[in-house]
Amino acid sequence: MSGDVFDIEQIRKLVELMEEHNLAEVDLKQDEKQIKLCRGGVAAAPAPMMMQAPVAAAAPAPVAAAETDGANIAIIKAPMVGTFYARPNPESPTFVNVGDSINAETTICIVEAMKVFNEIPAEISGKVVAVLAKDGEAVDFGKPLFKIDTSA
């Protein structure tokens, strides 16, 4: 690629290359400028109000926090900035409810970022003690989403 890497067409080409080669991140510098592109998951067709089921994501996992409410309570935090969805679409039941047992592979929610619907795995096992975010709520990186009792 030649030319200014900050040209919108060059950025589009970079995004296409990232998708084609399944790259999660590209970090480029040109003179004093820098651009870092991160891909959080596989894109689903843009769907206002989430009418389509989301596509599984290769999103970075939420942080099962070091901050806890008790010896066995872990906090799962938002892995990115976006919109929290507790269900795959408005007509479906929630992914998890208080009292549900989960394992590391259990999808606990979706975080939509830039029209990409990222399914978020629990990455820990235990019992859901609390859901801390509301369906459709905007969340920031690191916002607590769930409390999990890891002793259950």
N, CA and C atoms as an extended XYZ file, in Angstrom:
456
Properties=species:S:1:pos:R:3:atomname:S:1:resname:S:1:resid:I:1 pbc="F F F"
N         0.840       -1.175        0.000 N   MET     1
C         0.000        0.000        0.000 CA  MET     1
C         0.879        1.229        0.000 C   MET     1
N         0.563        2.118       -0.874 N   SER     2
C         1.338        3.350       -0.917 CA  SER     2
C         0.412        4.520       -0.629 C   SER     2
N         0.994        5.684       -0.395 N   GLY     3
C         0.188        6.860       -0.126 CA  GLY     3
C        -0.026        7.071        1.358 C   GLY     3
N        -0.935        7.964        1.665 N   ASP     4
C        -1.234        8.341        3.040 CA  ASP     4
C        -2.096        7.261        3.691 C   ASP     4
N        -1.597        6.611        4.760 N   VAL     5
C        -2.353        5.545        5.428 CA  VAL     5
C        -3.586        6.097        6.137 C   VAL     5
N        -3.705        7.417        6.239 N   PHE     6
C        -4.839        8.011        6.906 CA  PHE     6
C        -5.945        8.401        5.927 C   PHE     6
N        -5.752        8.133        4.651 N   ASP     7
C        -6.775        8.321        3.634 CA  ASP     7
C        -7.866        7.277        3.861 C   ASP     7
N        -9.116        7.686        3.762 N   ILE     8
C       -10.237        6.787        4.070 CA  ILE     8
C       -10.222        5.535        3.192 C   ILE     8
N        -9.823        5.654        1.953 N   GLU     9
C        -9.759        4.479        1.069 CA  GLU     9
C        -8.671        3.506        1.537 C   GLU     9
N        -7.551        4.036        2.015 N   GLN    10
C        -6.485        3.186        2.542 CA  GLN    10
C        -6.958        2.476        3.804 C   GLN    10
N        -7.702        3.188        4.640 N   ILE    11
C        -8.228        2.576        5.867 CA  ILE    11
C        -9.197        1.458        5.505 C   ILE    11
N       -10.057        1.702        4.510 N   ARG    12
C       -10.992        0.652        4.065 CA  ARG    12
C       -10.227       -0.574        3.574 C   ARG    12
N        -9.165       -0.350        2.824 N   LYS    13
C        -8.354       -1.473        2.330 CA  LYS    13
C        -7.727       -2.233        3.499 C   LYS    13
N        -7.262       -1.497        4.518 N   LEU    14
C        -6.687       -2.143        5.695 CA  LEU    14
C        -7.727       -3.002        6.409 C   LEU    14
N        -8.928       -2.474        6.547 N   VAL    15
C        -9.995       -3.235        7.204 CA  VAL    15
C       -10.304       -4.496        6.399 C   VAL    15
N       -10.371       -4.382        5.074 N   GLU    16
C       -10.614       -5.554        4.227 CA  GLU    16
C        -9.497       -6.586        4.391 C   GLU    16
N        -8.257       -6.129        4.449 N   LEU    17
C        -7.129       -7.047        4.652 CA  LEU    17
C        -7.206       -7.713        6.019 C   LEU    17
N        -7.607       -6.956        7.027 N   MET    18
C        -7.747       -7.533        8.368 CA  MET    18
C        -8.788       -8.649        8.352 C   MET    18
N        -9.923       -8.392        7.680 N   GLU    19
C       -10.975       -9.410        7.604 CA  GLU    19
C       -10.511      -10.612        6.794 C   GLU    19
N        -9.877      -10.348        5.666 N   GLU    20
C        -9.420      -11.419        4.780 CA  GLU    20
C        -8.417      -12.341        5.470 C   GLU    20
N        -7.543      -11.781        6.292 N   HIS    21
C        -6.491      -12.562        6.942 CA  HIS    21
C        -6.784      -12.827        8.419 C   HIS    21
N        -8.022      -12.526        8.843 N   ASN    22
C        -8.473      -12.763       10.209 CA  ASN    22
C        -7.530      -12.132       11.247 C   ASN    22
N        -7.142      -10.893       11.000 N   LEU    23
C        -6.274      -10.164       11.930 CA  LEU    23
C        -7.138       -9.407       12.933 C   LEU    23
N        -6.725       -9.405       14.174 N   ALA    24
C        -7.475       -8.714       15.217 CA  ALA    24
C        -7.041       -7.262       15.357 C   ALA    24
N        -5.795       -6.957       14.971 N   GLU    25
C        -5.287       -5.618       15.226 CA  GLU    25
C        -4.198       -5.256       14.223 C   GLU    25
N        -4.182       -3.979       13.808 N   VAL    26
C        -3.126       -3.425       12.964 CA  VAL    26
C        -2.744       -2.083       13.564 C   VAL    26
N        -1.450       -1.851       13.723 N   ASP    27
C        -0.949       -0.616       14.310 CA  ASP    27
C         0.090       -0.041       13.341 C   ASP    27
N        -0.183        1.157       12.797 N   LEU    28
C         0.708        1.767       11.814 CA  LEU    28
C         1.128        3.167       12.245 C   LEU    28
N         2.348        3.539       11.847 N   LYS    29
C         2.828        4.896       12.077 CA  LYS    29
C         3.312        5.465       10.755 C   LYS    29
N         3.055        6.756       10.560 N   GLN    30
C         3.566        7.467        9.401 CA  GLN    30
C         3.932        8.867        9.873 C   GLN    30
N         5.208        9.181        9.825 N   ASP    31
C         5.720       10.437       10.365 CA  ASP    31
C         5.321       10.543       11.835 C   ASP    31
N         4.616       11.589       12.200 N   GLU    32
C         4.197       11.786       13.585 CA  GLU    32
C         2.788       11.243       13.850 C   GLU    32
N         2.156       10.689       12.825 N   LYS    33
C         0.791       10.186       12.968 CA  LYS    33
C         0.814        8.691       13.233 C   LYS    33
N        -0.223        8.230       13.922 N   GLN    34
C        -0.335        6.805       14.220 CA  GLN    34
C        -1.793        6.406       14.107 C   GLN    34
N        -2.034        5.183       13.620 N   ILE    35
C        -3.390        4.647       13.562 CA  ILE    35
C        -3.350        3.211       14.061 C   ILE    35
N        -4.341        2.874       14.877 N   LYS    36
C        -4.453        1.518       15.399 CA  LYS    36
C        -5.865        1.051       15.110 C   LYS    36
N        -5.993       -0.023       14.339 N   LEU    37
C        -7.291       -0.591       14.004 CA  LEU    37
C        -7.447       -1.900       14.757 C   LEU    37
N        -8.564       -2.051       15.453 N   CYS    38
C        -8.842       -3.271       16.204 CA  CYS    38
C       -10.173       -3.831       15.744 C   CYS    38
N       -10.184       -5.124       15.572 N   ARG    39
C       -11.406       -5.828       15.181 CA  ARG    39
C       -11.850       -6.650       16.367 C   ARG    39
N       -13.094       -6.410       16.832 N   GLY    40
C       -13.583       -7.108       18.003 CA  GLY    40
C       -14.350       -8.368       17.695 C   GLY    40
N       -14.715       -8.618       16.477 N   GLY    41
C       -15.502       -9.809       16.186 CA  GLY    41
C       -15.841       -9.909       14.722 C   GLY    41
N       -16.672      -10.855       14.407 N   VAL    42
C       -17.126      -11.077       13.052 CA  VAL    42
C       -18.396      -10.277       12.865 C   VAL    42
N       -18.485       -9.522       11.792 N   ALA    43
C       -19.624       -8.635       11.593 CA  ALA    43
C       -20.871       -9.396       11.190 C   ALA    43
N       -21.954       -9.024       11.814 N   ALA    44
C       -23.262       -9.506       11.384 CA  ALA    44
C       -23.864       -8.389       10.548 C   ALA    44
N       -24.866       -8.693        9.762 N   ALA    45
C       -25.509       -7.652        8.977 CA  ALA    45
C       -26.060       -6.602        9.944 C   ALA    45
N       -25.861       -5.325        9.659 N   PRO    46
C       -26.379       -4.308       10.562 CA  PRO    46
C       -27.876       -4.510       10.737 C   PRO    46
N       -28.312       -4.521       11.970 N   ALA    47
C       -29.721       -4.787       12.238 CA  ALA    47
C       -30.205       -3.863       13.336 C   ALA    47
N       -30.963       -2.830       12.957 N   PRO    48
C       -31.497       -2.004       14.016 CA  PRO    48
C       -32.425       -2.847       14.881 C   PRO    48
N       -32.339       -2.670       16.165 N   MET    49
C       -33.128       -3.408       17.141 CA  MET    49
C       -32.816       -4.901       17.124 C   MET    49
N       -31.704       -5.302       16.537 N   MET    50
C       -31.214       -6.675       16.572 CA  MET    50
C       -32.251       -7.700       16.116 C   MET    50
N       -32.762       -7.566       14.924 N   MET    51
C       -33.742       -8.501       14.419 CA  MET    51
C       -33.110       -9.819       13.984 C   MET    51
N       -31.806       -9.823       13.716 N   GLN    52
C       -31.126      -11.053       13.336 CA  GLN    52
C       -30.339      -11.579       14.514 C   GLN    52
N       -30.171      -12.881       14.555 N   ALA    53
C       -29.316      -13.459       15.588 CA  ALA    53
C       -27.889      -13.024       15.307 C   ALA    53
N       -27.119      -12.694       16.322 N   PRO    54
C       -25.744      -12.261       16.124 CA  PRO    54
C       -24.852      -13.416       15.705 C   PRO    54
N       -23.736      -13.040       15.122 N   VAL    55
C       -22.734      -14.011       14.700 CA  VAL    55
C       -21.733      -14.158       15.832 C   VAL    55
N       -21.235      -15.356       16.049 N   ALA    56
C       -20.240      -15.581       17.099 CA  ALA    56
C       -19.046      -14.680       16.868 C   ALA    56
N       -18.496      -14.166       17.934 N   ALA    57
C       -17.413      -13.207       17.821 CA  ALA    57
C       -16.107      -13.773       18.340 C   ALA    57
N       -15.050      -13.197       17.838 N   ALA    58
C       -13.725      -13.509       18.350 CA  ALA    58
C       -13.297      -12.341       19.224 C   ALA    58
N       -14.221      -11.829       19.996 N   ALA    59
C       -13.986      -10.639       20.804 CA  ALA    59
C       -13.044      -10.950       21.950 C   ALA    59
N       -12.269       -9.937       22.340 N   PRO    60
C       -11.482      -10.151       23.528 CA  PRO    60
C       -12.433      -10.408       24.684 C   PRO    60
N       -12.069      -11.299       25.537 N   ALA    61
C       -12.971      -11.730       26.604 CA  ALA    61
C       -13.096      -10.681       27.686 C   ALA    61
N       -14.220      -10.703       28.386 N   PRO    62
C       -14.367       -9.793       29.508 CA  PRO    62
C       -13.382      -10.164       30.601 C   PRO    62
N       -13.092       -9.210       31.417 N   VAL    63
C       -12.150       -9.453       32.494 CA  VAL    63
C       -12.913      -10.006       33.683 C   VAL    63
N       -12.590      -11.198       34.104 N   ALA    64
C       -13.139      -11.721       35.352 CA  ALA    64
C       -12.287      -11.071       36.427 C   ALA    64
N       -12.861      -10.129       37.089 N   ALA    65
C       -12.120       -9.130       37.842 CA  ALA    65
C       -11.406       -9.643       39.069 C   ALA    65
N       -10.396       -8.895       39.423 N   ALA    66
C        -9.706       -9.115       40.680 CA  ALA    66
C       -10.532       -8.473       41.799 C   ALA    66
N       -11.311       -7.437       41.435 N   GLU    67
C       -12.146       -6.824       42.458 CA  GLU    67
C       -13.354       -7.718       42.686 C   GLU    67
N       -13.614       -8.006       43.923 N   THR    68
C       -14.700       -8.925       44.259 CA  THR    68
C       -15.510       -8.392       45.418 C   THR    68
N       -16.721       -8.939       45.580 N   ASP    69
C       -17.578       -8.593       46.721 CA  ASP    69
C       -17.327       -9.538       47.876 C   ASP    69
N       -16.774      -10.679       47.609 N   GLY    70
C       -16.496      -11.680       48.620 CA  GLY    70
C       -15.436      -12.606       48.062 C   GLY    70
N       -15.085      -13.590       48.843 N   ALA    71
C       -14.008      -14.494       48.435 CA  ALA    71
C       -14.315      -15.216       47.130 C   ALA    71
N       -15.585      -15.527       46.880 N   ASN    72
C       -15.927      -16.315       45.698 CA  ASN    72
C       -16.719      -15.543       44.654 C   ASN    72
N       -16.841      -14.228       44.789 N   ILE    73
C       -17.616      -13.430       43.844 CA  ILE    73
C       -16.664      -12.734       42.876 C   ILE    73
N       -16.842      -13.039       41.593 N   ALA    74
C       -16.047      -12.401       40.537 CA  ALA    74
C       -16.947      -11.461       39.751 C   ALA    74
N       -16.369      -10.398       39.233 N   ILE    75
C       -17.105       -9.428       38.429 CA  ILE    75
C       -16.679       -9.609       36.978 C   ILE    75
N       -17.655       -9.795       36.092 N   ILE    76
C       -17.361       -9.822       34.649 CA  ILE    76
C       -17.618       -8.414       34.140 C   ILE    76
N       -16.608       -7.853       33.481 N   LYS    77
C       -16.674       -6.468       33.015 CA  LYS    77
C       -16.802       -6.415       31.499 C   LYS    77
N       -17.294       -5.283       31.013 N   ALA    78
C       -17.428       -5.067       29.571 CA  ALA    78
C       -16.043       -5.047       28.926 C   ALA    78
N       -15.847       -5.855       27.868 N   PRO    79
C       -14.541       -5.900       27.215 CA  PRO    79
C       -14.329       -4.773       26.213 C   PRO    79
N       -15.376       -3.958       25.990 N   MET    80
C       -15.285       -2.882       24.998 CA  MET    80
C       -16.401       -1.878       25.263 C   MET    80
N       -16.325       -0.753       24.602 N   VAL    81
C       -17.375        0.250       24.653 CA  VAL    81
C       -18.446       -0.158       23.655 C   VAL    81
N       -19.698       -0.063       24.030 N   GLY    82
C       -20.769       -0.410       23.103 CA  GLY    82
C       -22.110       -0.430       23.794 C   GLY    82
N       -23.040       -1.168       23.200 N   THR    83
C       -24.382       -1.307       23.752 CA  THR    83
C       -24.558       -2.732       24.252 C   THR    83
N       -24.989       -2.864       25.496 N   PHE    84
C       -25.187       -4.160       26.139 CA  PHE    84
C       -26.550       -4.717       25.748 C   PHE    84
N       -26.558       -5.973       25.307 N   TYR    85
C       -27.817       -6.670       25.037 CA  TYR    85
C       -27.823       -7.972       25.820 C   TYR    85
N       -28.871       -8.180       26.598 N   ALA    86
C       -28.999       -9.373       27.430 CA  ALA    86
C       -29.604      -10.545       26.669 C   ALA    86
N       -30.082      -10.297       25.438 N   ARG    87
C       -30.738      -11.340       24.651 CA  ARG    87
C       -30.304      -11.230       23.190 C   ARG    87
N       -30.372      -12.346       22.446 N   PRO    88
C       -29.930      -12.326       21.045 CA  PRO    88
C       -30.813      -11.479       20.140 C   PRO    88
N       -32.106      -11.364       20.454 N   ASN    89
C       -33.006      -10.485       19.720 CA  ASN    89
C       -34.187      -10.177       20.636 C   ASN    89
N       -34.989       -9.170       20.292 N   PRO    90
C       -36.050       -8.739       21.210 CA  PRO    90
C       -37.072       -9.814       21.571 C   PRO    90
N       -37.262      -10.822       20.715 N   GLU    91
C       -38.248      -11.858       20.994 CA  GLU    91
C       -37.676      -13.032       21.789 C   GLU    91
N       -36.383      -13.083       21.978 N   SER    92
C       -35.733      -14.214       22.641 CA  SER    92
C       -35.593      -13.995       24.137 C   SER    92
N       -35.463      -15.096       24.885 N   PRO    93
C       -35.177      -14.950       26.315 CA  PRO    93
C       -33.735      -14.466       26.520 C   PRO    93
N       -33.432      -14.004       27.721 N   THR    94
C       -32.081      -13.526       28.020 CA  THR    94
C       -31.085      -14.685       27.966 C   THR    94
N       -29.820      -14.355       27.688 N   PHE    95
C       -28.774      -15.374       27.651 CA  PHE    95
C       -28.649      -16.064       29.006 C   PHE    95
N       -28.580      -15.259       30.077 N   VAL    96
C       -28.460      -15.805       31.434 CA  VAL    96
C       -29.329      -14.996       32.392 C   VAL    96
N       -29.740      -15.656       33.466 N   ASN    97
C       -30.539      -15.017       34.513 CA  ASN    97
C       -29.865      -15.263       35.855 C   ASN    97
N       -30.234      -14.463       36.844 N   VAL    98
C       -29.734      -14.685       38.203 CA  VAL    98
C       -30.119      -16.107       38.609 C   VAL    98
N       -29.132      -16.829       39.143 N   GLY    99
C       -29.349      -18.212       39.565 CA  GLY    99
C       -28.875      -19.242       38.554 C   GLY    99
N       -28.634      -18.816       37.298 N   ASP   100
C       -28.163      -19.749       36.270 CA  ASP   100
C       -26.723      -20.163       36.537 C   ASP   100
N       -26.421      -21.431       36.266 N   SER   101
C       -25.032      -21.903       36.310 CA  SER   101
C       -24.438      -21.709       34.934 C   SER   101
N       -23.203      -21.218       34.895 N   ILE   102
C       -22.517      -20.960       33.626 CA  ILE   102
C       -21.148      -21.610       33.642 C   ILE   102
N       -20.583      -21.787       32.445 N   ASN   103
C       -19.193      -22.232       32.342 CA  ASN   103
C       -18.451      -21.232       31.475 C   ASN   103
N       -17.185      -21.464       31.258 N   ALA   104
C       -16.338      -20.512       30.542 CA  ALA   104
C       -16.832      -20.227       29.126 C   ALA   104
N       -17.488      -21.188       28.482 N   GLU   105
C       -17.932      -21.022       27.102 CA  GLU   105
C       -19.331      -20.428       26.989 C   GLU   105
N       -20.042      -20.279       28.090 N   THR   106
C       -21.411      -19.773       28.055 CA  THR   106
C       -21.441      -18.338       27.542 C   THR   106
N       -22.270      -18.086       26.526 N   THR   107
C       -22.477      -16.714       26.062 CA  THR   107
C       -23.374      -16.032       27.078 C   THR   107
N       -22.900      -14.922       27.635 N   ILE   108
C       -23.646      -14.252       28.692 CA  ILE   108
C       -24.371      -12.992       28.211 C   ILE   108
N       -23.891      -12.416       27.093 N   CYS   109
C       -24.519      -11.204       26.565 CA  CYS   109
C       -23.918      -10.890       25.206 C   CYS   109
N       -24.384       -9.790       24.630 N   ILE   110
C       -23.819       -9.242       23.393 CA  ILE   110
C       -23.443       -7.805       23.694 C   ILE   110
N       -22.294       -7.379       23.181 N   VAL   111
C       -21.951       -5.961       23.214 CA  VAL   111
C       -21.806       -5.535       21.759 C   VAL   111
N       -22.676       -4.612       21.343 N   GLU   112
C       -22.629       -4.097       19.977 CA  GLU   112
C       -21.687       -2.907       19.942 C   GLU   112
N       -20.717       -2.976       19.054 N   ALA   113
C       -19.778       -1.872       18.869 CA  ALA   113
C       -19.664       -1.604       17.374 C   ALA   113
N       -20.064       -0.438       16.952 N   MET   114
C       -19.986       -0.027       15.549 CA  MET   114
C       -20.679       -1.031       14.631 C   MET   114
N       -21.893       -1.417       14.982 N   LYS   115
C       -22.740       -2.337       14.204 CA  LYS   115
C       -22.176       -3.742       14.113 C   LYS   115
N       -21.222       -4.071       14.980 N   VAL   116
C       -20.707       -5.434       15.086 CA  VAL   116
C       -21.246       -6.004       16.400 C   VAL   116
N       -21.940       -7.131       16.305 N   PHE   117
C       -22.548       -7.750       17.469 CA  PHE   117
C       -21.588       -8.811       18.011 C   PHE   117
N       -20.986       -8.534       19.147 N   ASN   118
C       -19.966       -9.396       19.735 CA  ASN   118
C       -20.566      -10.239       20.849 C   ASN   118
N       -20.631      -11.546       20.632 N   GLU   119
C       -21.096      -12.433       21.691 CA  GLU   119
C       -19.988      -12.529       22.729 C   GLU   119
N       -20.328      -12.322       23.981 N   ILE   120
C       -19.343      -12.290       25.050 CA  ILE   120
C       -19.443      -13.581       25.867 C   ILE   120
N       -18.350      -14.369       25.897 N   PRO   121
C       -18.347      -15.585       26.717 CA  PRO   121
C       -18.016      -15.241       28.173 C   PRO   121
N       -18.480      -16.078       29.089 N   ALA   122
C       -18.257      -15.824       30.513 CA  ALA   122
C       -16.781      -15.914       30.887 C   ALA   122
N       -16.078      -16.880       30.349 N   GLU   123
C       -14.675      -17.155       30.640 CA  GLU   123
C       -14.417      -17.615       32.068 C   GLU   123
N       -15.460      -17.779       32.863 N   ILE   124
C       -15.346      -18.354       34.198 CA  ILE   124
C       -16.580      -19.220       34.432 C   ILE   124
N       -16.464      -20.123       35.376 N   SER   125
C       -17.603      -20.972       35.727 CA  SER   125
C       -18.164      -20.534       37.069 C   SER   125
N       -19.453      -20.757       37.241 N   GLY   126
C       -20.084      -20.431       38.507 CA  GLY   126
C       -21.561      -20.192       38.334 C   GLY   126
N       -22.127      -19.448       39.287 N   LYS   127
C       -23.558      -19.150       39.285 CA  LYS   127
C       -23.728      -17.635       39.193 C   LYS   127
N       -24.648      -17.192       38.331 N   VAL   128
C       -24.922      -15.766       38.179 CA  VAL   128
C       -25.620      -15.268       39.444 C   VAL   128
N       -24.996      -14.290       40.104 N   VAL   129
C       -25.531      -13.714       41.337 CA  VAL   129
C       -26.284      -12.421       41.038 C   VAL   129
N       -25.787      -11.652       40.045 N   ALA   130
C       -26.436      -10.386       39.705 CA  ALA   130
C       -26.116      -10.003       38.270 C   ALA   130
N       -27.100       -9.391       37.604 N   VAL   131
C       -26.893       -8.779       36.291 CA  VAL   131
C       -26.874       -7.282       36.559 C   VAL   131
N       -25.736       -6.634       36.253 N   LEU   132
C       -25.526       -5.246       36.653 CA  LEU   132
C       -25.817       -4.229       35.557 C   LEU   132
N       -26.074       -4.695       34.326 N   ALA   133
C       -26.365       -3.789       33.210 CA  ALA   133
C       -27.779       -4.058       32.717 C   ALA   133
N       -28.399       -3.053       32.150 N   LYS   134
C       -29.750       -3.173       31.618 CA  LYS   134
C       -29.693       -3.394       30.114 C   LYS   134
N       -30.631       -4.184       29.612 N   ASP   135
C       -30.712       -4.462       28.182 CA  ASP   135
C       -30.837       -3.148       27.401 C   ASP   135
N       -29.966       -2.959       26.404 N   GLY   136
C       -29.983       -1.751       25.588 CA  GLY   136
C       -29.175       -0.601       26.156 C   GLY   136
N       -28.528       -0.806       27.295 N   GLU   137
C       -27.752        0.239       27.967 CA  GLU   137
C       -26.378        0.401       27.312 C   GLU   137
N       -25.922        1.640       27.192 N   ALA   138
C       -24.565        1.913       26.721 CA  ALA   138
C       -23.591        1.563       27.843 C   ALA   138
N       -22.519        0.849       27.487 N   VAL   139
C       -21.521        0.471       28.484 CA  VAL   139
C       -20.138        0.927       28.034 C   VAL   139
N       -19.319        1.257       29.002 N   ASP   140
C       -17.927        1.627       28.749 CA  ASP   140
C       -17.036        0.429       29.010 C   ASP   140
N       -15.830        0.469       28.476 N   PHE   141
C       -14.837       -0.563       28.738 CA  PHE   141
C       -14.640       -0.678       30.246 C   PHE   141
N       -14.711       -1.898       30.771 N   GLY   142
C       -14.477       -2.123       32.182 CA  GLY   142
C       -15.699       -1.963       33.080 C   GLY   142
N       -16.856       -1.601       32.503 N   LYS   143
C       -18.066       -1.461       33.332 CA  LYS   143
C       -18.494       -2.844       33.817 C   LYS   143
N       -18.756       -2.999       35.110 N   PRO   144
C       -19.226       -4.287       35.631 CA  PRO   144
C       -20.569       -4.676       35.000 C   PRO   144
N       -20.635       -5.916       34.491 N   LEU   145
C       -21.851       -6.399       33.843 CA  LEU   145
C       -22.555       -7.474       34.667 C   LEU   145
N       -21.753       -8.375       35.268 N   PHE   146
C       -22.305       -9.509       36.006 CA  PHE   146
C       -21.479       -9.776       37.253 C   PHE   146
N       -22.149      -10.320       38.286 N   LYS   147
C       -21.462      -10.859       39.450 CA  LYS   147
C       -21.667      -12.369       39.381 C   LYS   147
N       -20.556      -13.111       39.548 N   ILE   148
C       -20.582      -14.560       39.447 CA  ILE   148
C       -20.014      -15.169       40.726 C   ILE   148
N       -20.748      -16.120       41.299 N   ASP   149
C       -20.252      -16.879       42.453 CA  ASP   149
C       -19.466      -18.051       41.894 C   ASP   149
N       -18.155      -17.982       42.002 N   THR   150
C       -17.293      -19.013       41.404 CA  THR   150
C       -17.209      -20.286       42.242 C   THR   150
N       -17.792      -20.272       43.439 N   SER   151
C       -17.768      -21.468       44.280 CA  SER   151
C       -18.956      -22.391       43.960 C   SER   151
N       -19.908      -21.895       43.206 N   ALA   152
C       -21.122      -22.672       42.892 CA  ALA   152
C       -20.888      -23.621       41.739 C   ALA   152
